[in-house]
Amino acid sequence: MSSSKLDHLQPITDYILDQKEELVHQLPSHKEEGERIINDLMPWRYRLIEVYANSILLGPDASSEELEKWGRNVSGKLVELGLPLDIALQEISHYRNLIGDIIKEEAKVQGLLLDDFYYLFSKFNQVVDRAVHLVSQSYMEEYQDNIKKAQYSINELSVPLVKITNDLGVIPLIGEIDTKRAQTLLNNALEQGDKQNLETIVIDLSGVHVIDTMVAHQIFKVIDALKVIGIRAVISGIRPDISQTMTNLGISMKHVDTFSSLHIALERVARFKNNN
């Protein structure tokens, strides 16, 4: 558009911005969420209307950066509050219609030619489509990031390291040990053992019902890795039935200090330390 034609667009932008206060209140409350998100939605609405209004002059490319900021803010808050993406998409769609009507009426007032109006409205719709894309993309990224963080926390809780004394820790294992959990065991034992300056870690298997060659291999792997960084690892809680199964499978723990219970393991570790 020429500069003279842009002069016709400035009043449209100004009119939308002047109506901003009224426009933000024209979208009905999200009934499924009640009043708790209204205050959070207001800043989004103000900013979205501003971006829409300015896009009439700037176009989609120049508006992209502001849309990205808006999209990240919206998606981050939705994920934080546990709200669906539909809420943001509803906001975008609603203001597409409201501002679209304003553009149409103001274009008549400004006497825009049909070609100019079509150009203007096409650019506006490009901005709206860009907003839909950006907020959807940001929402999914935020959502997946939260899932990863939650999974990391779950993994840590599934393989906790409990510090008993200044240099002694216990990892009580409960349930099945698969490859993924075994890797978490290795990572957590190494990271926390080194971070907390432990000399000994007792891996307690009292709550593990099945130990096969894979599980045994993973445990040996943890013990060897701890040894490399100067931490002694011992095993406790191997029940008689588990011991018999391990014998039948040809799994030997002769090179590992093992104890029938955690209580005995802690006593022996303390006695060993006192004797040295």
Secondary structure, DSSP 4 states (H G I P E B T S, - for coil): --HHHHHHHHHHHHHHHHTHHHHTTSSPP-TTTGGGGHHHHHHHHHHHHHHHHHHHHHHHHHHHHHHHHHHHHHHHHHHHHT--HHHHHHHHHHHHHHHHHHHHHHHHHHT--HHHHHHHHHHHHHHHHHHHHHHHHHHHHHHHHHHHHHHHHHHHHHS--EE-SSSEEEEEEES---HHHHHHHHHHHHHHHHHTT-SEEEEEEEE-----HHHHHHHHHHHHHHHHTT-EEEEE---HHHHHHHHHTT---TTS-EESSHHHHHHHHHHHHHT-
